[in-house]
């Protein structure tokens, strides 16, 4: 069974291929709507990676910080990520 890290790396490689495909589509003057559809797929895939990383972080790193008395820094960190995701 693959580790979470290996799964995320595999997903990034797939996204890398999608981005290369987007470049080819632009070079070949593909239909704009098809390009937009593919850019949406890339954004969705990246969001999925962010979600997986955040879930892992909340389930391990954040708990570790809280157990070690670093509640304030843990809260600040979560708020920082929350603000980034809202942009």
C-alpha positions as CSV (number, residue, x, y, z in Angstrom):
1,X,0.0,0.0,0.0
2,X,1.3,3.4,-1.0
3,X,2.0,6.0,1.7
4,X,0.1,9.3,1.7
5,X,3.3,11.0,0.6
6,X,3.6,8.7,-2.4
7,X,0.0,9.2,-3.3
8,X,0.3,12.9,-3.3
9,X,3.5,12.8,-5.4
10,X,1.7,10.6,-7.9
11,X,-1.2,13.1,-8.0
12,X,1.2,16.0,-8.6
13,X,2.8,14.1,-11.5
14,X,-0.6,13.7,-13.0
15,X,-1.2,17.4,-12.6
16,X,2.1,18.1,-14.2
17,X,1.0,16.1,-17.2
18,X,-2.2,18.0,-17.3
19,X,-0.4,21.4,-17.3
20,X,1.9,20.2,-20.1
21,X,-1.3,19.2,-22.0
22,X,-2.7,22.7,-21.4
23,X,0.5,24.2,-22.9
24,X,0.1,22.0,-26.0
25,X,-3.6,23.0,-26.3
26,X,-2.6,26.7,-26.3
27,X,0.1,26.1,-28.9
28,X,-2.4,24.3,-31.1
29,X,-5.0,27.0,-30.7
30,X,-7.5,24.5,-29.2
31,X,-11.0,25.6,-28.5
32,X,-11.1,28.0,-25.6
33,X,-13.8,26.2,-23.7
34,X,-11.8,23.0,-23.8
35,X,-8.8,24.8,-22.3
36,X,-10.9,26.3,-19.6
37,X,-12.4,22.9,-18.8
38,X,-8.9,21.5,-18.4
39,X,-7.7,24.5,-16.2
40,X,-10.7,23.8,-14.0
41,X,-9.7,20.2,-13.7
42,X,-6.1,21.2,-12.7
43,X,-7.5,23.7,-10.0
44,X,-9.7,21.0,-8.7
45,X,-6.9,18.5,-8.5
46,X,-4.7,21.0,-6.7
47,X,-7.5,21.7,-4.2
48,X,-7.7,18.0,-3.5
49,X,-4.0,17.9,-2.7
50,X,-4.4,20.9,-0.4
51,X,-7.3,19.2,1.3
52,X,-5.3,16.0,1.9
53,X,-2.4,17.9,3.3
54,X,-4.6,19.9,5.6
55,X,-6.4,16.8,6.8
56,X,-3.0,15.2,7.6
57,X,-1.8,18.4,9.3
58,X,-4.8,18.7,11.5
59,X,-4.6,15.0,12.4
60,X,-1.0,15.0,13.4
61,X,1.1,18.2,13.4
62,X,-1.6,20.4,14.9
63,X,-2.4,17.9,17.7
64,X,1.3,17.6,18.4
65,X,1.5,21.4,18.8
66,X,-1.5,21.6,21.1
67,X,-0.2,18.7,23.3
68,X,3.1,20.6,23.6
69,X,1.4,23.8,24.9
70,X,1.5,25.7,21.6
71,X,-2.2,26.4,21.2
72,X,-1.7,30.0,20.2
73,X,0.7,29.2,17.4
74,X,-1.5,26.4,16.2
75,X,-4.5,28.7,16.1
76,X,-2.6,31.3,14.2
77,X,-1.3,28.8,11.7
78,X,-4.9,27.5,11.0
79,X,-6.2,31.0,10.6
80,X,-3.3,31.8,8.1
81,X,-4.2,28.8,6.0
82,X,-7.9,29.6,6.2
83,X,-7.2,33.1,4.9
84,X,-5.1,31.8,2.1
85,X,-7.9,29.4,1.0
86,X,-10.4,32.2,0.9
87,X,-8.4,34.2,-1.7
